[in-house]
Amino acid sequence: MRVDHDPASLGAGAFYRLLTAVVVPRPIAWVSTLAADGTTANLAPHSFFTVACADPPIVQFTSVGRKDSLRNIEATGEFVVNLAPEPLLEQINASATDFPAEVDEFDAVGIERESSLRVKPPRVAASPVALECRLHSTLGIGNSTLVLGEVVHAAVHEEVLVDGHPDIRRLRPLARLGRNEWSTIGEIHDLARIAHRDWGVRPPSA
């Protein structure tokens, strides 16, 4: 037996909690930006995040409400998506604190920064991957804004590469679940897609 949930009768807040509990796991865009005057950096995790396009390479994240990340991106047209790795869980969570706009999260949380190559916002020095992005477009949807950024440079730490390719066991990405829950990668299954030409010759157990 299923339990039915109507968004209209349940209410936005309660249905949001339901959605984030079942749309899991969600990768985290740890977004760094600069204020319009270039003096203050902002760093915040956003768990509504994925790839939007392969060519050109575009990533997307959603700002629920008008947060500092969104305001800075609209003002400057640039941001960096830093991978959120397991060893930095405490710092990532701390950077989600609702600091005033004039507070620099890198300084407040004690996160080392490094200069980006193609954009002005700094990268997280300890993050194994940084995707430097220029704003492609935004789309307002209800109480949220979808942000699409073209990746103009990717910086990957050599320690996470195996045969030149990022290795998931070395990246150790975090993901968000429901409530206050986070997850790590857990068990990994390596399974290739089945080509149509091979469909009729699959083993009986497939």
N, C-alpha and C positions, 0 to 999 in steps of 0.2 A: 504494500500500500504506500502511495506517495502522499506527501504533504504539499498542498498547493499554496503558492505565494503570489498574491496580486500586488504589483508595485504601487498601484494607486491607493489601495487600502492599507498596505503595510507602511508606507511612508518612505521618503527618500533616504533617510539615515539608516533605517533598519534594512532596506533593500540593498543599500551600499554594503553593509556588513555581510549580507548574504552573498552578494556577487563576489566580494573579495575572499570569501571563504571557499567558493567553488571554482573560481577562475584561478587555478593554482597549478604549479608554482609560477610566480611572476618574476622575471628578471628585473634588476634594479639599474636604472640610469642614475648614477651619482653625478649630478649636473653642476658644473662650476661655471660661473658667469662673473661679469664685472658690471658695476654700476655705471650709469651714463657718463659720470665725470671721471671714471677710471680709478677712483681712489679706494673703493671697497669691493672685495671679492665676496661672492655668495657661493655656498656649497650646500646642496640638498639632495636627498634621495627621492626618486620618483619611480614607483613600481608599476605604473601603466606605461610599459616601454617595449618596443620591438623594432624590427627592420621594416621599413615601408616600401623600399624599392632597391633593386639590385644595381641597375644601371640607368641613371646615375645612382651612386650609393647614398641612400637617404634613410635616416633613422627617425623614429618618432617617439615622443612621450607626451603624456597628458598632464597638465596642471589642473588639479581640482581646486577651483577658486583662483584668485589672482595673487599668486605668490611672488616673492622676490625674484625667483628664477625667471618667471615669465616676464615680469616688468623689465628686467635687465636685458633679456633677449630681444624684446620689442624695441628697446632703446638703442642697442648696439648691433644687433644682427648676428651675434656670435655666441657660441657656448662650447663646452667640452663635456662629453659623456665619458666618465671614468668608470671602469669596471669596479664593482663592489665585491672585494674578495673577503673570504671567511676570516682571515686574521684581523681585519679591520672592523669587525662587527660593532664593537662598542663605539668607535668613532663615527661610523656611518649612522648609527641610531642617534647619537648625540647631535649630529649635524641636522637632524630633522626637528630639533628644538625651534620653537617659533621666536627666534631672536628678532629684535627690531632690525629694520632695513640697514641701519648704519653700522651694525655689528658684522665684522668679518668672521665668518665661520671657521676659516682656516686658523685664525688666531685664537678664537674662543675655544675651539675644540682641541687645538694643538696638533694640527695636521700640516705636515711639511708640503710645500708647493714647489713646482718647477715651472719654468717658462714653456709655453707652447711654441710650436714652430710656425704655424700659419694663422693663428688667431691670437687675440690679446688675453682672454681669460686664462688663468693658470691651470696647470694639470695637477692632480694629486700625485706626488712623487712616489708614494708607496703602492699606487695602483698598477697592476701589471699591464693594463691596456688603457689608452686614452684615444678617443675619437674626437678630433677637432672638427667642429661643425660651423657652417654658416647658415643662417636662417633661410629656409626655402619658402615657407608659408606657415600661417596659423589658421585654425578653423575653430570658431567659437561654437560649442555645442552645450546648450543648457548652462549649468554652473561650471563648466570645464572648458579648457582650451587645448586643442590638439596642436602640438608644435612639431613641425617637420624640419629637419636640418640636413643639409648635404654634407657628407663627410669629405672634408678637403685634405685630411691627413690622419693617418692611424699610426700611433707609436706603441709598439709592443716590446715589453722587456724580454731580452734574450733568454732569461732564465725560465720562461714559460714555453719556449719553443722546442719542439722535437721534430727534427728533419725539416726545419723551417716553418712548421705549422703550429699554431697555439694548441697546447695540450690541455684538455679539460681538467685533468688531475692536478696540473700545476697552476691553472688559473684559479681553481677553487672558488667559483662564483657563489654568491649568496642569492637567495630568492625570498620573496615575501609570500606568506600564506595568509590565513585569516587572523582576525584579532591582533594580538601582539606577537604572532608566531613568525619565525624565520626558518629557512631550511638550507641545507647544503646539498651537494650534488647527489650524495647517496650512491646506490649501485648503478653501474653504467652497462648498458647493453649495446653491443655493436651489431647492427642488423642492416644489411643492404636492401634497397628497394628491389622489387621483383619486376623485371622487364616483361612487357606483354608477350614477347616471343617465347619467354620461358614459363608463362603461366600454366600451360598444359602439362609441363613436365615437372611440376613441384612434387617434392616428396609427400607421401600420404599424411605425414604428421603436420604439414604446413597449413 
